[in-house]
Amino acid sequence: MTDLNFETFLDAYHMEFTEYLSRSAAAVHSDEDYQKLAAQIQELFRQYPRMAEVMDNAVPCSLTEKESAALIQVLNIRNQISFMEAVQAYYKGCADCIGYLRKMDMLRQP
């Protein structure tokens, strides 16, 4: 008797899937809204350089109340950017799916 192998798609193609997500998310980086959000983050880091210690190091450090508020802003902006990238990946996946179905003649042309 052979053992069944329940390897998932992500187990088998983790690197390829990660690369696909990265490429699809990169399309957002030219978006005007993304550029504004990235500029806001850069400005906050310029105003409060100690935030870089918190974001880049795994070492505890104390922040002032203003630095803490700015850090919360940065984290919220990063969440917005992540959402934008997820939406882009979703739509790219939908478009790719339609393309594959058309190539297999499983989708009627309009």
C-alpha positions as CSV (number, residue, x, y, z in Angstrom):
1,M,0.0,0.0,0.0
2,T,1.3,3.4,-0.9
3,D,1.1,6.5,1.3
4,L,-1.1,9.2,0.0
5,N,0.6,12.5,-0.6
6,F,-1.6,15.5,0.3
7,E,0.8,18.2,-0.9
8,T,-1.2,21.4,-1.5
9,F,-0.7,23.7,-4.4
10,L,1.1,26.2,-2.1
11,D,3.3,23.5,-0.7
12,A,4.4,22.6,-4.3
13,Y,4.5,26.0,-5.8
14,H,5.2,28.4,-2.9
15,M,8.0,30.3,-4.6
16,E,6.2,30.7,-7.9
17,F,3.0,31.9,-6.2
18,T,5.0,34.4,-4.1
19,E,6.6,35.7,-7.3
20,Y,3.2,35.9,-9.0
21,L,1.8,38.0,-6.1
22,S,4.9,40.2,-6.1
23,R,4.6,40.9,-9.8
24,S,0.9,41.6,-9.6
25,A,1.3,43.9,-6.6
26,A,4.1,45.8,-8.4
27,A,1.5,47.2,-10.8
28,V,0.0,49.2,-7.9
29,H,3.3,51.0,-7.4
30,S,2.7,53.3,-10.4
31,D,-0.8,54.2,-9.1
32,E,-1.2,57.8,-8.0
33,D,-2.8,56.9,-4.7
34,Y,0.0,54.5,-3.9
35,Q,2.5,57.2,-4.6
36,K,0.7,59.6,-2.3
37,L,0.7,57.0,0.5
38,A,4.4,56.2,0.0
39,A,5.2,59.9,0.2
40,Q,3.3,60.2,3.4
41,I,5.3,57.3,4.9
42,Q,8.6,58.9,3.8
43,E,7.6,62.3,5.2
44,L,6.7,60.7,8.6
45,F,10.1,58.9,8.6
46,R,11.8,62.1,7.8
47,Q,10.0,63.9,10.7
48,Y,10.5,61.1,13.2
49,P,13.7,59.2,12.3
50,R,13.5,57.1,15.5
51,M,10.6,55.3,14.0
52,A,13.1,53.5,11.8
53,E,14.6,51.8,14.8
54,V,11.2,50.4,15.7
55,M,10.4,49.3,12.1
56,D,13.8,48.0,11.2
57,N,15.1,46.4,14.4
58,A,13.8,43.8,16.7
59,V,15.0,45.7,19.7
60,P,12.6,47.4,22.0
61,C,12.9,51.2,22.2
62,S,10.7,54.0,23.6
63,L,9.0,56.6,21.5
64,T,7.5,59.9,22.4
65,E,3.7,60.4,22.1
66,K,4.1,62.1,18.8
67,E,6.4,59.4,17.5
68,S,3.9,56.7,18.6
69,A,1.1,58.5,16.8
70,A,3.2,58.8,13.7
71,L,4.1,55.1,13.9
72,I,0.4,54.2,14.1
73,Q,-0.2,56.4,11.0
74,V,2.6,54.5,9.2
75,L,1.1,51.1,10.1
76,N,-2.3,52.3,8.9
77,I,-0.9,53.5,5.6
78,R,1.0,50.2,5.1
79,N,-2.3,48.4,5.7
80,Q,-3.9,50.6,3.0
81,I,-1.1,49.7,0.6
82,S,-1.4,46.0,1.4
83,F,-5.1,46.2,0.7
84,M,-4.4,47.9,-2.7
85,E,-1.9,45.2,-3.6
86,A,-4.4,42.4,-2.6
87,V,-7.1,44.0,-4.8
88,Q,-4.7,44.2,-7.7
89,A,-3.7,40.5,-7.2
90,Y,-7.3,39.5,-7.0
91,Y,-8.2,41.3,-10.3
92,K,-5.1,39.9,-12.0
93,G,-6.0,36.4,-10.9
94,C,-9.5,36.9,-12.3
95,A,-8.1,38.1,-15.6
96,D,-5.7,35.2,-15.8
97,C,-8.4,32.8,-15.0
98,I,-10.6,34.1,-17.9
99,G,-7.5,34.0,-20.2
100,Y,-6.9,30.3,-19.3
101,L,-10.5,29.4,-19.8
102,R,-10.5,31.0,-23.2
103,K,-7.3,29.2,-24.2
104,M,-9.0,25.9,-23.3
105,D,-12.1,26.9,-25.2
106,M,-14.2,26.6,-22.0
107,L,-15.4,30.2,-22.2
108,R,-17.6,31.6,-24.9
109,Q,-16.2,34.7,-26.6
110,P,-18.5,37.7,-26.4
